[in-house]
Amino acid sequence: MNLSKIEKHYDESIKKYGPTSKGVGWNDKEGQILRFQKLLNVIPPPNNKNVLA
């Protein structure tokens, strides 16, 4: 699989919008937060309760 087109898209988008939600193709910060919340719903919790360990 050739990823050069995808890499170019993200490179240009980040140059234009910076390291923001829009820079990675998400509409806004609220959408980004929603995506992270949804991901956390499907990721099993770690065995160790100390997440920073």
Jmol script that loads the backbone (N, CA, C; Angstrom):
load data "model"
ATOM      1  N   MET A   1       0.842  -1.183   0.000  1.00  0.00           N
ATOM      2  CA  MET A   1       0.000   0.000   0.000  1.00  0.00           C
ATOM      3  C   MET A   1       0.887   1.247   0.000  1.00  0.00           C
ATOM      4  N   ASN A   2       0.612   2.146  -0.911  1.00  0.00           N
ATOM      5  CA  ASN A   2       1.370   3.380  -1.015  1.00  0.00           C
ATOM      6  C   ASN A   2       0.712   4.443  -0.136  1.00  0.00           C
ATOM      7  N   LEU A   3       1.412   4.867   0.882  1.00  0.00           N
ATOM      8  CA  LEU A   3       0.858   5.839   1.824  1.00  0.00           C
ATOM      9  C   LEU A   3       1.298   7.269   1.529  1.00  0.00           C
ATOM     10  N   SER A   4       1.982   7.478   0.428  1.00  0.00           N
ATOM     11  CA  SER A   4       2.532   8.814   0.160  1.00  0.00           C
ATOM     12  C   SER A   4       1.430   9.859  -0.031  1.00  0.00           C
ATOM     13  N   LYS A   5       0.301   9.497  -0.624  1.00  0.00           N
ATOM     14  CA  LYS A   5      -0.795  10.461  -0.803  1.00  0.00           C
ATOM     15  C   LYS A   5      -1.394  10.845   0.543  1.00  0.00           C
ATOM     16  N   ILE A   6      -1.533   9.861   1.414  1.00  0.00           N
ATOM     17  CA  ILE A   6      -2.081  10.132   2.747  1.00  0.00           C
ATOM     18  C   ILE A   6      -1.113  11.002   3.538  1.00  0.00           C
ATOM     19  N   GLU A   7       0.158  10.657   3.464  1.00  0.00           N
ATOM     20  CA  GLU A   7       1.175  11.446   4.164  1.00  0.00           C
ATOM     21  C   GLU A   7       1.183  12.883   3.659  1.00  0.00           C
ATOM     22  N   LYS A   8       1.096  13.059   2.352  1.00  0.00           N
ATOM     23  CA  LYS A   8       1.077  14.408   1.765  1.00  0.00           C
ATOM     24  C   LYS A   8      -0.140  15.188   2.247  1.00  0.00           C
ATOM     25  N   HIS A   9      -1.302  14.528   2.287  1.00  0.00           N
ATOM     26  CA  HIS A   9      -2.527  15.187   2.751  1.00  0.00           C
ATOM     27  C   HIS A   9      -2.348  15.720   4.171  1.00  0.00           C
ATOM     28  N   TYR A  10      -1.855  14.856   5.081  1.00  0.00           N
ATOM     29  CA  TYR A  10      -1.691  15.286   6.474  1.00  0.00           C
ATOM     30  C   TYR A  10      -0.595  16.324   6.621  1.00  0.00           C
ATOM     31  N   ASP A  11       0.481  16.183   5.884  1.00  0.00           N
ATOM     32  CA  ASP A  11       1.547  17.194   5.926  1.00  0.00           C
ATOM     33  C   ASP A  11       1.009  18.565   5.539  1.00  0.00           C
ATOM     34  N   GLU A  12       0.242  18.623   4.452  1.00  0.00           N
ATOM     35  CA  GLU A  12      -0.302  19.905   3.987  1.00  0.00           C
ATOM     36  C   GLU A  12      -1.340  20.454   4.965  1.00  0.00           C
ATOM     37  N   SER A  13      -2.162  19.577   5.485  1.00  0.00           N
ATOM     38  CA  SER A  13      -3.207  20.009   6.418  1.00  0.00           C
ATOM     39  C   SER A  13      -2.609  20.555   7.712  1.00  0.00           C
ATOM     40  N   ILE A  14      -1.591  19.880   8.224  1.00  0.00           N
ATOM     41  CA  ILE A  14      -0.961  20.349   9.459  1.00  0.00           C
ATOM     42  C   ILE A  14      -0.207  21.651   9.218  1.00  0.00           C
ATOM     43  N   LYS A  15       0.408  21.790   8.054  1.00  0.00           N
ATOM     44  CA  LYS A  15       1.073  23.058   7.736  1.00  0.00           C
ATOM     45  C   LYS A  15       0.056  24.199   7.671  1.00  0.00           C
ATOM     46  N   LYS A  16      -1.130  23.913   7.138  1.00  0.00           N
ATOM     47  CA  LYS A  16      -2.159  24.939   6.976  1.00  0.00           C
ATOM     48  C   LYS A  16      -2.850  25.284   8.294  1.00  0.00           C
ATOM     49  N   TYR A  17      -3.205  24.250   9.090  1.00  0.00           N
ATOM     50  CA  TYR A  17      -4.012  24.467  10.294  1.00  0.00           C
ATOM     51  C   TYR A  17      -3.240  24.288  11.597  1.00  0.00           C
ATOM     52  N   GLY A  18      -2.002  23.793  11.501  1.00  0.00           N
ATOM     53  CA  GLY A  18      -1.220  23.571  12.708  1.00  0.00           C
ATOM     54  C   GLY A  18      -1.628  22.293  13.415  1.00  0.00           C
ATOM     55  N   PRO A  19      -1.012  22.047  14.572  1.00  0.00           N
ATOM     56  CA  PRO A  19      -1.303  20.825  15.324  1.00  0.00           C
ATOM     57  C   PRO A  19      -2.621  20.942  16.089  1.00  0.00           C
ATOM     58  N   THR A  20      -3.693  20.999  15.342  1.00  0.00           N
ATOM     59  CA  THR A  20      -5.028  21.160  15.916  1.00  0.00           C
ATOM     60  C   THR A  20      -5.921  20.032  15.422  1.00  0.00           C
ATOM     61  N   SER A  21      -7.131  19.983  15.944  1.00  0.00           N
ATOM     62  CA  SER A  21      -8.074  18.971  15.471  1.00  0.00           C
ATOM     63  C   SER A  21      -8.317  19.128  13.971  1.00  0.00           C
ATOM     64  N   LYS A  22      -8.404  20.348  13.508  1.00  0.00           N
ATOM     65  CA  LYS A  22      -8.616  20.589  12.080  1.00  0.00           C
ATOM     66  C   LYS A  22      -7.387  20.170  11.259  1.00  0.00           C
ATOM     67  N   GLY A  23      -6.223  20.292  11.855  1.00  0.00           N
ATOM     68  CA  GLY A  23      -4.988  19.902  11.183  1.00  0.00           C
ATOM     69  C   GLY A  23      -4.904  18.416  10.867  1.00  0.00           C
ATOM     70  N   VAL A  24      -5.651  17.603  11.605  1.00  0.00           N
ATOM     71  CA  VAL A  24      -5.670  16.163  11.336  1.00  0.00           C
ATOM     72  C   VAL A  24      -6.999  15.726  10.739  1.00  0.00           C
ATOM     73  N   GLY A  25      -7.767  16.683  10.224  1.00  0.00           N
ATOM     74  CA  GLY A  25      -8.969  16.359   9.480  1.00  0.00           C
ATOM     75  C   GLY A  25     -10.237  16.240  10.295  1.00  0.00           C
ATOM     76  N   TRP A  26     -10.194  16.628  11.558  1.00  0.00           N
ATOM     77  CA  TRP A  26     -11.407  16.598  12.372  1.00  0.00           C
ATOM     78  C   TRP A  26     -12.018  17.983  12.330  1.00  0.00           C
ATOM     79  N   ASN A  27     -13.333  18.047  12.331  1.00  0.00           N
ATOM     80  CA  ASN A  27     -14.018  19.332  12.156  1.00  0.00           C
ATOM     81  C   ASN A  27     -13.728  20.327  13.272  1.00  0.00           C
ATOM     82  N   ASP A  28     -13.760  19.869  14.510  1.00  0.00           N
ATOM     83  CA  ASP A  28     -13.568  20.792  15.617  1.00  0.00           C
ATOM     84  C   ASP A  28     -13.121  20.052  16.863  1.00  0.00           C
ATOM     85  N   LYS A  29     -12.810  20.810  17.901  1.00  0.00           N
ATOM     86  CA  LYS A  29     -12.323  20.223  19.142  1.00  0.00           C
ATOM     87  C   LYS A  29     -13.368  19.313  19.779  1.00  0.00           C
ATOM     88  N   GLU A  30     -14.639  19.687  19.684  1.00  0.00           N
ATOM     89  CA  GLU A  30     -15.702  18.875  20.275  1.00  0.00           C
ATOM     90  C   GLU A  30     -15.760  17.492  19.621  1.00  0.00           C
ATOM     91  N   GLY A  31     -15.587  17.454  18.301  1.00  0.00           N
ATOM     92  CA  GLY A  31     -15.560  16.182  17.590  1.00  0.00           C
ATOM     93  C   GLY A  31     -14.371  15.332  18.010  1.00  0.00           C
ATOM     94  N   GLN A  32     -13.251  15.984  18.243  1.00  0.00           N
ATOM     95  CA  GLN A  32     -12.053  15.280  18.690  1.00  0.00           C
ATOM     96  C   GLN A  32     -12.297  14.671  20.069  1.00  0.00           C
ATOM     97  N   ILE A  33     -12.871  15.427  20.966  1.00  0.00           N
ATOM     98  CA  ILE A  33     -13.162  14.928  22.313  1.00  0.00           C
ATOM     99  C   ILE A  33     -14.125  13.749  22.244  1.00  0.00           C
ATOM    100  N   LEU A  34     -15.151  13.852  21.399  1.00  0.00           N
ATOM    101  CA  LEU A  34     -16.112  12.762  21.249  1.00  0.00           C
ATOM    102  C   LEU A  34     -15.417  11.493  20.760  1.00  0.00           C
ATOM    103  N   ARG A  35     -14.505  11.615  19.808  1.00  0.00           N
ATOM    104  CA  ARG A  35     -13.786  10.449  19.309  1.00  0.00           C
ATOM    105  C   ARG A  35     -12.979   9.788  20.417  1.00  0.00           C
ATOM    106  N   PHE A  36     -12.286  10.603  21.230  1.00  0.00           N
ATOM    107  CA  PHE A  36     -11.510  10.037  22.330  1.00  0.00           C
ATOM    108  C   PHE A  36     -12.419   9.349  23.344  1.00  0.00           C
ATOM    109  N   GLN A  37     -13.571   9.941  23.628  1.00  0.00           N
ATOM    110  CA  GLN A  37     -14.515   9.311  24.559  1.00  0.00           C
ATOM    111  C   GLN A  37     -14.987   7.962  24.022  1.00  0.00           C
ATOM    112  N   LYS A  38     -15.299   7.905  22.742  1.00  0.00           N
ATOM    113  CA  LYS A  38     -15.747   6.654  22.129  1.00  0.00           C
ATOM    114  C   LYS A  38     -14.640   5.604  22.160  1.00  0.00           C
ATOM    115  N   LEU A  39     -13.397   6.021  21.896  1.00  0.00           N
ATOM    116  CA  LEU A  39     -12.277   5.081  21.963  1.00  0.00           C
ATOM    117  C   LEU A  39     -12.114   4.520  23.375  1.00  0.00           C
ATOM    118  N   LEU A  40     -12.267   5.377  24.365  1.00  0.00           N
ATOM    119  CA  LEU A  40     -12.122   4.916  25.741  1.00  0.00           C
ATOM    120  C   LEU A  40     -13.212   3.923  26.126  1.00  0.00           C
ATOM    121  N   ASN A  41     -14.344   3.976  25.465  1.00  0.00           N
ATOM    122  CA  ASN A  41     -15.426   3.034  25.742  1.00  0.00           C
ATOM    123  C   ASN A  41     -15.116   1.626  25.250  1.00  0.00           C
ATOM    124  N   VAL A  42     -14.217   1.485  24.286  1.00  0.00           N
ATOM    125  CA  VAL A  42     -13.914   0.162  23.737  1.00  0.00           C
ATOM    126  C   VAL A  42     -12.539  -0.372  24.141  1.00  0.00           C
ATOM    127  N   ILE A  43     -11.742   0.443  24.789  1.00  0.00           N
ATOM    128  CA  ILE A  43     -10.425   0.006  25.252  1.00  0.00           C
ATOM    129  C   ILE A  43     -10.578  -0.538  26.662  1.00  0.00           C
ATOM    130  N   PRO A  44     -10.159  -1.782  26.886  1.00  0.00           N
ATOM    131  CA  PRO A  44     -10.283  -2.333  28.236  1.00  0.00           C
ATOM    132  C   PRO A  44      -9.377  -1.597  29.215  1.00  0.00           C
ATOM    133  N   PRO A  45      -9.831  -1.461  30.458  1.00  0.00           N
ATOM    134  CA  PRO A  45      -8.984  -0.777  31.453  1.00  0.00           C
ATOM    135  C   PRO A  45      -7.726  -1.602  31.721  1.00  0.00           C
ATOM    136  N   PRO A  46      -6.645  -0.935  32.082  1.00  0.00           N
ATOM    137  CA  PRO A  46      -5.400  -1.664  32.384  1.00  0.00           C
ATOM    138  C   PRO A  46      -5.568  -2.462  33.674  1.00  0.00           C
ATOM    139  N   ASN A  47      -4.781  -3.514  33.799  1.00  0.00           N
ATOM    140  CA  ASN A  47      -4.788  -4.306  35.033  1.00  0.00           C
ATOM    141  C   ASN A  47      -4.291  -3.480  36.211  1.00  0.00           C
ATOM    142  N   ASN A  48      -3.327  -2.629  35.939  1.00  0.00           N
ATOM    143  CA  ASN A  48      -2.775  -1.751  36.958  1.00  0.00           C
ATOM    144  C   ASN A  48      -3.564  -0.457  36.934  1.00  0.00           C
ATOM    145  N   LYS A  49      -4.125  -0.068  38.054  1.00  0.00           N
ATOM    146  CA  LYS A  49      -4.972   1.128  38.096  1.00  0.00           C
ATOM    147  C   LYS A  49      -4.173   2.420  37.928  1.00  0.00           C
ATOM    148  N   ASN A  50      -2.862   2.370  38.060  1.00  0.00           N
ATOM    149  CA  ASN A  50      -2.027   3.543  37.884  1.00  0.00           C
ATOM    150  C   ASN A  50      -1.724   3.685  36.387  1.00  0.00           C
ATOM    151  N   VAL A  51      -2.472   4.532  35.721  1.00  0.00           N
ATOM    152  CA  VAL A  51      -2.345   4.699  34.273  1.00  0.00           C
ATOM    153  C   VAL A  51      -0.983   5.283  33.885  1.00  0.00           C
ATOM    154  N   LEU A  52      -0.388   6.059  34.772  1.00  0.00           N
ATOM    155  CA  LEU A  52       0.868   6.720  34.449  1.00  0.00           C
ATOM    156  C   LEU A  52       2.075   5.813  34.670  1.00  0.00           C
ATOM    157  N   ALA A  53       1.867   4.628  35.142  1.00  0.00           N
ATOM    158  CA  ALA A  53       2.992   3.718  35.425  1.00  0.00           C
ATOM    159  C   ALA A  53       3.642   3.238  34.150  1.00  0.00           C
TER     160      ALA A  53
END
end "model"
wireframe off; spacefill off
backbone 0.3
color backbone group
